[in-house]
Amino acid sequence: MTHIKINKEPVELFKILKFEGVVASGGEAKAVIADGQVKVNGAVETQKRKKIVDGDNIEFMEQEYQIVLE
C-alpha cells in the first residue's frame, strides 16, 4: 500500500489521482471515476468530487493508496 500525504482536507478524489500521477490528466481521472474503476474504502465511487480525508483508502488498477494528513 502506498501512502499519499495531503496537507489539508478534504481533497477531491479526481485531484488526488491527477496530482499523484496515478493518471495522466484531470480529464482522465474524471473518466476512470465515472466509469466505476475507482474504489474508496472498498466501495465503487463514481463521484468525481468525492471529498477524501485522512484515513481513506483508494483502490485503482489493483493498487491501493492510503491518505495521510501531514
C-alpha positions in Angstrom: 0.0 0.0 0.0 1.3 3.4 -1.0 0.7 6.4 1.3 -0.4 9.7 -0.2 0.3 12.7 2.0 -2.1 15.7 2.0 -1.7 19.0 3.8 -5.3 19.9 4.0 -8.6 18.1 4.0 -10.9 17.4 2.3 -9.4 16.9 -1.2 -11.5 16.0 -4.2 -10.9 12.4 -5.4 -10.0 13.4 -9.0 -7.4 15.8 -7.8 -5.6 13.1 -5.8 -5.4 10.8 -8.8 -4.2 13.6 -11.0 -1.6 15.2 -8.7 -0.2 11.9 -7.6 0.4 10.8 -11.2 -1.9 7.8 -10.9 -3.5 9.0 -14.2 -2.2 11.4 -16.9 -4.7 14.2 -16.5 -7.7 15.6 -14.7 -9.9 14.6 -17.6 -8.6 11.0 -17.4 -9.1 11.0 -13.6 -12.8 12.1 -14.1 -13.3 9.5 -16.8 -12.0 6.5 -14.8 -14.0 7.6 -11.7 -17.2 7.9 -13.8 -16.5 4.5 -15.3 -16.5 2.9 -11.9 -12.9 1.9 -11.9 -12.0 3.6 -8.6 -12.9 2.3 -5.1 -12.9 4.4 -1.9 -12.9 2.5 1.3 -13.8 -0.7 -0.5 -16.9 0.7 -2.4 -17.0 1.7 -6.0 -17.1 5.5 -6.2 -18.4 7.4 -9.2 -18.4 11.0 -7.7 -15.5 12.9 -9.2 -15.6 15.4 -6.5 -15.9 13.0 -3.6 -14.3 14.5 -0.6 -11.3 12.5 0.6 -10.0 12.8 4.1 -7.2 11.4 6.4 -7.5 7.6 6.7 -9.4 7.0 3.5 -8.2 4.2 1.2 -8.4 4.5 -2.6 -8.0 1.5 -5.0 -7.3 1.8 -8.7 -5.9 -0.7 -11.1 -5.0 -3.2 -8.4 -3.0 -0.5 -6.5 -4.0 0.7 -3.0 -3.4 4.1 -1.6 -3.9 5.4 1.9 -4.5 9.0 2.6 -2.4 10.6 5.4 -2.8 14.1 6.7 0.6 15.8 7.3 
